[in-house]
Structures are given as structure tokens and as C-alpha cells.
Amino acid sequence: MTLTMLRDPLFADLRLADDLFGRMFGNGNRVTGFTPALDVRELEDEYLVMVDLPGVKAEDVAVELTDQVLTISGSRAPVETGEALRIERPSYSFVRRLTLPKGVDSDKIVADYHDGVLELRIPKRAEAKPKRIAISGTGQKAIEK
């Protein structure tokens, strides 16, 4: 069985065009405006934020909270060892800002970093958690005539 791929000749080697334009305009292979992908999930007791930071060292990441704005910033430095024969892995800086909802306990935010993923656990305050209201009765409503 043979796998056949149709290719548009106009976009046949987009990387070659990127390399050419990068060298012509002095940008090289450096990516500007990198925005790391992230997921935000709401759990019963906390918010969970997961940020993909491939190749970024934990010591090159900063997490700061000012008022209700959580700022995640950092950079990935290029590898400077050996003679570069081909460079496709960019170096970059990034900043992501998230406005936190009211009712979070900002003093108890926990950050963990593993396998290129920054994980932030942002707990909710007790008063911000939804309260369950018990329903009493038999479920039948008396009808008056």
C-alpha cells in the first residue's frame, strides 16, 4: 500500500521560503509574538491552568499576581553549543495574562512544572464555592380548592 500526498506547488516547500525571507529581512529563525497554548478548567474547589512550554526551563518562567491579573512570562534560549548546521527550533519570549475571577484565594496558588507543562492550581475561597441547598418535603404540592 502506498501513501500518496497531494501537494500544492505554490506551498511545496514553505520552510524554504521562511528560511529565505528570514535571512533577507534579518529575522533568521527567531519567532516573535509566541503565545503558549493553555487550558483553564474549573473544578469544584479550584481552577486549574495548564500552560504548554516546550523546551523552557522552570527557572526561566515567572508567575506573578497583581490585583486580579495573573501574569505568566518567560523565555526559551537558543542552544549555543556546537556548529549550527540547521536551526528550526526557535528561541522566544512570551507573556500570558489571565484575569482571575473574584472569590479565589490568591495566597494559596500553587505552581508545578513537569514535562514542559506549567500547572497552576488556584483555589476558590470557601464563600465563593456554590452552596448546596437541601430540598425537604415529599415532592408533592398541596392544591387548595
Buried (B, 14 or more C-beta within 10 A) or exposed (E): EEEEEEEEEEEEEEEEEEBEEEEEEEEEBEBEEBEBEBEEEEEEEBBEBEBEBEEBEEEBBEBEBEEEEBEBBBBBEEEEEEEEEEEEEBBBBBEBEBEBEEEBEEEEBEBEBEEBBBBBBBBBEEEEEEEEEEEEEEEEEEEEE
